[in-house]
């Protein structure tokens, strides 16, 4: 039951966030000596970018070496919004070596370092579809509100009509 729950959480996180972040914690208290900890991917601050003196760069919270391989993950001590009234991640970050992290995502380009939510493409299409529906409704409303008036130079509408209604008003089809 526990393993199925872990699998379900893994798939849901991958679909919702586009990536899964697991931390391998060596723990002698565990009979297997290892604990796998899920880490909220929001704790990787995508706004944390820096160039380090050793030649490494930090992109979206992931430290990369010159070859572009992840060497460390800079994990915030709390997720955004975790503290009441706070929507910013904490400035306090822990540098965790990449050999302690499993970072899984579906890569769509060769140098991609973060995942994209699976519903991204569908959400974009749904946004366009919603805008199309709105434009179609507005166009229909404008079309329904159009009116026209026929006039003649002498002001007599008899030549423009092709009949009369029951009240004797001139009309045309």
N, C-alpha and C positions, 0 to 999 in steps of 0.2 A: 504494500500500500504506500509506504513512504517513497519507494523508488518511482512509482507511478506519479506521485505528487511532484517529485523533483523533475521528472520528464515533462509533465504538464506545464510547470513553471518555466522550464527552459524554452519550450515551444512558444508559449504565450509571450515571454519576454522577447524572443527573437522576432516574432511577428509584429509586436507593438513597437519595439524600439529599433529593430533592425540589427541588433547585436546583443550578445550575451557576454557578461564579464564574470568569470569565476576566479576566486583566489584559492590557491592551494596552501593550506596552513598545516605545517608540520606540528604535530601535537602528540606527545608521548602519553598523554592521558587517554587518547583514543586507542583502542586495541589494535588498530591498523596503522597507527602513527600518522594518519593524514585525515584532515577535514577539508571538505570542499565547501567554500562559502560563496553564495551568490552576492554580487556587488551590484547595486543599482548603477546603470550606465550613466545616469545623470550626475554621478559623482566625478566623472571625467569631464572637467570643465572645457567645453569646446572653444571657449574664449581664451584659454590659457595657452599662449604661444610665446616662445622665446628661443633665442639663439644662445647656446652655452659656450663657455670658453674652451671646452674640450672638443669642439667641432660638432657636437650633437645638437639637434634642434628639438624643440617641443612643439608639437602640432596637435591642437585640440586635446591637450592633456596627456599625450603619448610622446615619450622621448624616443627619438629615432637616431641611429648612428648615421655615419656618412653614406652607408649603402642603403639606407631607408628601412633597416630592420629595427623593430621595436626592442629597446633595451630596458625600458622602465615605463611604469604607468604612474602618473601623479594623481593620486586619489584624494579627493576632498574628505575631510573628517565627517561631513554630513551632506546629505542630499539637499538640493535647492528646495526651499519651502518647508524643510523639516522643523525649523524653529518658528514658532508663531510670529507672523508679521514679516518673516524674512523670505525673500524670493531669490536672493543671490546665494550662490554656493560660498562656503567659507573660504577664506584666503589660506587657512591652514590645510596643507596638503601633505600626504605621506608619499614618499617615493618608494614604490614597490617594484622590485626587479621583475623583468618580463618572464623569468623562469618560474615565478610564483603565480603567474596569471595565465588563464586560458581566455582568450578574446576571440570569440567566434562571430562571424558575419558573412553574408553572401557578398562577394566582391563583384562589382560591375565594371571596374576599370583597374588597370595594372598597378597603380600607385595609391589606390584607395586605402585609407587607414581606419575609417569608421564605417559602420553600417548605416543603411537607410531603411526606415520602416517599410514593411512589405506593402502597405496600403498607400504609399506615396503616389505612385502612378495613378491609382484609382481615385485618390482624393483630388489630384490635379484635374483629371477628366471630369469628375463630379462637379468641381468648381466651375469648369467651362460649361458643362451642361446646365448648371443652375443659371449662369449668366445668359445662356442662349434662351432658356425658358422665359426669363425676365424680359429679354428683348422682344421675343415673340408676342408676349402678352401686351407689352407697351405698343408694339406695332399694330396689333389687332384693335386695341383701344383707340389709337389714333385713326385707324381706318374706319371704325364704326362712328366716329365723331365727325367725319368729313361731310360737308353739305355743299350744295351748289345752287346757284340761282341763275335762271335764264331771263334775259331781258332783251327787249327789242328797242331800236332807236326811238320809236314813237310811243313806247310804254304799253302797247297793246299786246297781251300775251296770247291772243287767240291763235296766231300762226304757230306758236310753239306747242299748243295743246293738241291732243288727239282725242279728247273727249271731256265729259263732265262727270263729276260724282253725283250722288243722290241729292246733295244740297245745292247743286248748280255751280260748284267751284271747278275751274278749269284744272285739268290734270294731264299728265303724260306718263306713259309706261317706259 
